[in-house]
């Protein structure tokens, strides 16, 4: 699967967000603020997972040559989503 620039940029923003959380911890910031940022990071990760799985599903379905392969691809994508939770 190819990852487009938008997805890579999303991951870079997430990386920056996590570095910011680490800096907050190093500066002994209030735990409520740290938790708020960690929660936002988790949400961003969840959205990224959803995008990767949905893109993968579209790609697999387009590449599948028969109904059985399409169903297998859909089941695999669903399992990836379930696993991510």
C-alpha positions in Angstrom: 0.0 0.0 0.0 1.2 3.5 -0.8 0.8 6.2 1.8 0.2 9.6 0.4 1.7 12.9 1.6 -1.4 13.8 3.5 -1.2 10.6 5.6 2.5 11.1 6.2 1.9 14.7 7.3 -0.8 13.5 9.7 1.8 11.2 11.3 4.3 14.0 11.5 1.7 16.2 13.3 1.0 13.3 15.7 4.7 12.9 16.3 4.9 16.6 17.2 2.0 16.3 19.5 3.5 13.4 21.3 6.8 15.2 21.7 4.8 18.1 23.2 3.3 15.7 25.7 6.7 14.5 26.6 7.9 18.0 27.1 4.9 18.8 29.3 5.9 15.8 31.4 9.5 16.9 31.7 8.3 20.3 32.8 6.0 18.7 35.4 2.9 20.2 33.9 -0.5 19.6 35.5 -1.7 16.0 35.0 -5.0 17.2 33.7 -3.3 19.0 30.8 -1.1 16.0 30.1 -4.1 13.7 30.0 -6.0 16.1 27.7 -3.1 16.1 25.3 -2.7 12.3 25.5 -6.4 11.9 24.8 -6.2 14.1 21.8 -3.2 12.1 20.6 -5.1 8.8 21.0 -8.0 10.3 19.0 -5.6 11.3 16.3 -4.1 7.8 16.2 -7.6 6.3 16.0 -8.5 8.5 13.0 -5.2 7.6 11.3 -5.9 3.9 11.8 -9.4 4.4 10.3 -7.9 6.1 7.3 -5.3 3.4 6.7 -7.8 0.6 7.0 -10.4 2.3 4.8 -7.7 3.1 2.2 -6.5 -0.4 2.3 -10.0 -1.8 2.0 -10.7 0.3 -1.1 -7.4 -0.8 -2.6 -7.9 -4.5 -1.8 -11.5 -4.5 -3.2 -10.4 -2.7 -6.4 -7.6 -5.3 -6.8 -9.7 -8.4 -5.9 -10.6 -10.4 -8.9 -13.6 -12.3 -7.5 -16.3 -12.1 -4.9 -14.5 -14.5 -2.5 -11.4 -12.3 -2.5 -13.5 -9.2 -1.9 -15.2 -10.8 1.1 -11.9 -11.9 2.5 -10.6 -8.3 2.1 -13.6 -6.8 3.9 -13.3 -9.4 6.7 -9.6 -8.6 7.1 -10.3 -4.9 7.3 -13.0 -5.4 9.9 -10.6 -7.5 12.0 -8.0 -4.7 11.8 -10.5 -2.2 13.0 -11.6 -4.5 15.9 -8.0 -5.2 16.8 -7.2 -1.4 16.9 -9.8 -0.9 19.6 
